[in-house]
Amino acid sequence: MSLVIRGIQLNSYEFFSHFCPLGAPLALAPFLVLVELVRFTVRPLTLAVRLAANMTAGHIVLSLLGISCSALCVSFSSYSILVLGVGLLYYLFEVGVGIIQAYIFILLIRMYFDEHPSKG
């Protein structure tokens, strides 16, 4: 939000000019402004929902693996080592997914930052 406010403060004309593309027919301008405004407001929300869903799904699967591992480890069966190994591998996979999600998040923030005016 601070990026948007700062963009409006520095150069409001350039900031608002993104909502109506250059060369667009005048009759379509109100519709294009509405579409671009919806895109502008929805994009950060969809990023947040996607990141939250990915993190939640990973934690749910890790919890289910932990519950099944603790239930099997009590009986000391040969499957407990297998479940523990699968849980450890899945945990390492989730760490990798977290690193990729962080990279995507930073990349998208950089793209959003590049779209906003930064000169007065």
C-alpha positions, 0 to 999 in steps of 0.5 A, a space after each residue: 500500500 505504501 508503494 501505491 501511496 508513494 506513486 500517487 504522491 510523486 507523480 499522480 498523472 503517470 500513476 493514473 495514466 496506467 488505468 487507460 492505455 495510450 491509443 484506446 478509443 475514447 468510447 471504451 475509456 470508462 470500461 478500460 479504466 474500470 477493468 484496470 482498476 479491478 486488476 490493480 486491486 485484485 492482483 495483490 489479493 490473489 497473491 496473498 491468497 495463493 501464498 496462504 493456501 500453499 503454506 496452509 496445504 503444506 502444514 496440513 500434510 506435514 501434520 497428517 504425516 506427523 500424526 500417522 508417524 507418531 501412531 506407527 512409532 508407538 507400535 515400533 513396526 517396520 512401517 514407522 521407519 518408512 513413514 518417518 523417512 517419508 515425513 522427513 523427505 516431505 519436510 525437505 520438499 516443503 522447505 524447497 517450496 518455501 524458498 521458491 515461494 519467497 523467490 516468486 513473492 520477491 519477483 512479483 513485488 519487484 514487478 509491482 515496484 517497476 510499474 509505479 512511478 518513482 520520479 517527481 
